[in-house]
């Protein structure tokens, strides 16, 4: 029997509001939060997909229809959105229609001549693009369209991945892990706490013929292995809650890239990282968001 999902689509006004909504909706059983803010076309420029304001955007999230109906979730859903004076659009998505849903919305992304990100049905980028990545996003975050993923990719161009061990914390679609392998990483551990992300990342890893990436579902950032490079494209609250364990999981002379941050978060996160002996290297801002790079030598 084909599964059906309830899709809830909504606009939000700023990132803090979005994070609070994610927390409340997660408690109801929603998963696979797909946040959208901007669209990056195949040209080098970046185009905003909405003009709601800094940190504003659109999100789609999902829950099994049987769970939605059995637990009378709609009443609680209405109460949550009423708190924020927001509205939402509910629709039913059949499991076999996922491809049609994302294919209708997914456009190729090009990060200069460094990386091209496309679906399997898009043509290959021209030879001038160094790294071609195929992504089937489905309900996971990370296609390069959002400023956070795009700016992390920009930072990754300046990092030497050859022979390094990489920890991709909050992997989403697996896009950063795939790129890390293409850039020469000896091994990559990509983790997430979302079943849909794990499934989607595995699919994307296979579609890109990646062989040195291990996927794990985790509830903690702490790892027994020490890594040379850590990529954490999540959000401020997750970074604040996990940066201590992330630091414990890094070797000396390691590199840390943090993203999912608004520009106004930058100084607070730099200060937090410095307290854990990380040295600030540089920032990559984009449309109100910023990715930060650090190194650690002690």
Secondary structure, 3 states (H helix, E strand, C coil): CCCEEEEEEEEECCHHHHHHHHHHHHHHCCEEEEEECEECCCCCCCEECCCCCCCCEEEEEEEEHHHHHHCCHHHHHHHHHHHCCCCEEEEEEEHHHHHHHHHCCCCCEEECCCEEEECCCCCCCCCCCCEEEECCCCCCCCCCCCHHHHHHHHHHCCCCCCCCEEEEECCCCCHHHHHHHHCCCCEEEEEECCHHHHHHHHHHHHHCCCCCEEEEECCCCCCCCCEEEEEEECCHHHHHHHHHHHHHCEEEEEEEEEEEEEHHHHHHHHHHHHCCCCEEEEEEEECCEEEEEEEECC
